[in-house]
């Protein structure tokens, strides 16, 4: 992670708010346990509150049995949280309103290009990839007249909505108090160091997906603000996404939380634990005789 010139202490707050926000498209594994326990233990250390949010904007992949198993796994680990549990699938109107605000500022536009269209155009553009490894969007529909785009949408053609990064950065430049754009990376002891944010490396990021009424990036900043989250704990794989999140928070006038990005857990081959790669689930480990103490030991947490 980039370094920083200064270190400060996080100002005491009446109640810091932490959250764990899994997607219910599979069971929790040891990596999720580390993320959940990091936030929960920090909440206890700093006298804060701890929330659970179910990030189920992708309703096609959401399974209610996974929601139930997530909550059961967290309880087994000794984690407690406030009720009610927020479900993103019930928050689509809030995301649409945030998108309308960005549209009113002239900062988003509809994109009809398919993944294959983008890959083909990106291959000859020389733009490279975003931090997640996806080809940077080469601007296929950026200059499409709005009237034409609206007619295509009215005819039933699916469109994603993308952030016009160049215009967004120009807009932020008109907010002098927000510059330079940065975020506070925080240590468990409450010290924080400023990190310069570079959202431009994400290019024209998707704000509303074709297949869901939001994107992770938009939903997470809207919900963190709505829930009063003051300290975000998550894996180091989301470190780069914080650049884009700070940009959206600034454009939408949302508060800036502190951030803590913990190291990832890797398997014996050196690959990051993931659902798609078949990482053993917490429920499978429990069935094999593991105890919560075994989990703490495996992820490097002292009980």
N, C-alpha and C positions, 0 to 999 in steps of 0.2 A: 504494500500500500504506500501511497505517496507520503512523504514526510511533511512536517509542519514546523514553523518557526517558534511558535509559542504554545505554552500549555496553561490552561486555566482550570479553575475548580467550578463545577456545576453549581449554580446558585440553588440554595435550599428552597424547596417548594413545599406547600402544605401537603401535597400528595402527588408524587410522581405516578404516572400511569404507564404500565407496560402491557404488552399483548403478545399472544401467540396466535398466528393466523394460518393454519394449514388448509390445503385444498383437499376435499374429500373424494379424490379420484384414485385412492389406494390407501393401504394401511400405513401407519407410522412405523418408522425404523429408527435405528440408533441416532442418525443425524437429526431427526425431528426431536428425539428425546433431549439431545444437547441444546437445541434451540429453545425448546419449551422450558427446560430447567434453568437455562441461563437467565431468561427473563423473569421467571418465578423467583429465583434466588436473589436477583437484584432487587425485585420488588420488596421482598422481606428485609433485605439489608438496609434499604433506604426508606422503609416505612411506607411503601407505595401500594398502589392497587394493581391487580393483575386481571386481564381480560382474555377471553378466548373468542376469536372471530373465525367463522367458517367461510373461506373464500371460494364460494361455489358459483361464480359468475358463469362458468362453463357448465350449464345445466345438463348438457348431453352426456358429460362424463361423470357427473356427480352421482354417487350411490349413497342412499341413506344408511345402508349398513356400515359404510365407511365412517359416516358422521358418528354413529353410535360407538364404533370401535375406537375412534379417536378420543372421545370423551372417556371411555372406559380405560384406555391406556393411560391417559393423563391422571385419572383418579388413582390407578394402580401405582403410579410413580409418586403419589403423595401430593400432587399438585391440586390446588383449589383455585377457583376463579369466581368472579362476580357473575350474577345472572341479570338479565338474560344473555344468552350467547347470540351475538349478531350474525345474521346470515346475509351475505352479499346478494343473494338471489332475490331478496326483498328490498333492495336498495337501488334498483335500476333507474327509478325516477331521479334520484340524487345525482347519479352519474350523467344522466341526460341533461340535467340542469347545468352541471359543470361544463359539459361539452358545449352547450348553448352559449355559455359565457365566453368560452374560447372562440367560438364561431363569430360572436358579436364583435370580437376584437380583430377578426380577420385572420386568425391564426391556425385554423384547421381547414382541410379540404377533403372531398371524397376521392377515393382511389378505387378504381375498378380492376386494376391489374391483378392477375393471378400470380401465385408463387413462381410458376414457370416463366411467366412474362418478366417478372422482376429478376429472376436468376439469369435469364438470357440477356436482358439489358445491362444488368450489373456486371456480367462477365466481360463486356467490352468497355465498361465505363472507367475502370481503374479506381473506383471509389473505395474498394476494400470491404471489410466487414465491420459490423457493430460489435460491442463488447461481448455479446452472446454468440458471436460467430456467424450471424445471419448476414447476407449481402446488404450493404447499405442501399437504401431505396434510391434509384437513379432519377426520380422525378417524372415518371411517365405521365401522370395525370395532374401534376402540380399546376399547370397553366390551363387546364381544361375550363372553358367558360362555365360559370355557375349555372346558367340557365340550361345548358346542355346536360350538365351533371344531374340537375334536379329532374329533368325529363327522363333520363335513364333510370333514376331511382323510382320515379313514379310509375315507370313501365315494369318495375319489379326486379331490376338488375341489382345485385348485391354490391355494396360498397363498404370498404373500411374508411375510417376518417383518420387522416394523418396530420400531425403537427408540422406546420411549415417552420422548420427550425430557424431559418434565416430571419424570418419575420418575428419569431418568438424571441430571439436574442436581441433584435432591435427594440422590441417592446420592453424587455427587461432593462435595457440601457436607459430607458426613460424613468426608471425607478432608482434614483441615485442611492437611496438608503439600503437597497438590496445588493449593492455592488461593493466589492467583488463577490460574485456568487460562490458560496461555500457552504459547508456543513460542519458540524461539530462531531468528531469521532471521539467517543467517550470510553474510558476505562472503568473497570468495576469499582475502583475506589472513588469515582466521582470526578476525576480529572478529565479534561477534554482538550483536544487540539483541533484547530481549524484545518480543514482540507479544502483545497480549491476544487470547485466543481467545473466539469467540462461537458455539458450536455450535448455539445455539437457532435461528439463522437457517436451519438445515437442516430444522427441524421433525422429524417422526417419520420419519427416514430409513430406507430399506430396508437391512436387514442381510443377509438371505438373499433372493435373488430367486426369482421363480416358476420361471424357466426355467434357472437355474443354482444349484448348492448353496452359493453365497456371493454377496457383492457386492464391488465393487472396494474399498469402504471397509474392510470387515472383512478381506478377504484381504491387503490391503497392510500393515496394521498387524501382523497375525499373522506374515506372512512377513518383514517387516523385523526383527522381534524374533527370529524363529527363525534368521535369517542373521547376526545380530549387526550389522546396519547401524547405523552411528553418525552418518552424514551423508547426508541425502536431498537429491539435486539433481533438480529437475524444473521444468517450465514454469510461468509465472506464472498460467496458467489453472487450476492446482491449488492456488493460494494459499489460497483460501477453504476448500477441502476439509481443510486442515490443522487447522482448528477442530474438525471432527468427528473427525479422526484422533487428536487429543490427548485428546478425551473418551473414545474407545474405549480408547486406551492406558492411561489412568488407571483406567477401570473394570476392565480386564483385568489390571492390574498389570504392564504391559509397559514397557520402558525408553523414554525419550524421546530420539530422535535430534536432531541439529541439522538445520536445513532451509536450503536455498538455492533460491530460485525465480528462474530466469533469464527475461529478456524473450522474447516470442514473435517469430516471423518471419511477416511478412505479405506477401501477393502484391500485384501492381500495383493491384488494386482496393481494397486496404486490408483484405481478409479474411484471417483466420488460415489458414496452410497446414494442409490436412487431407487425409486419404485420400479422404473422401467427396466433397470438392470437386475431386478429380482433380489434386492437386498432383503435379508431376513426381517420380517416384521416383528414388532414388539410382542404381538400376540403369539407368534410362533416361538419366540424366545421364552415367553412365559410358559407356554405349553411344554417346552423342553426342560423346564425346571428352573429357569432363571428367576432371580429375585430382583427387586428394585436396586438393592446394593450391588448386584452383579452388573446392572446397567450403568450405575454411577461409575463403577470401576472401569468399565469398558470405554466410557466416553471421557474419562479423566476428571471426574467430579468426586470430591470427597463427601461422603454422607454426613 
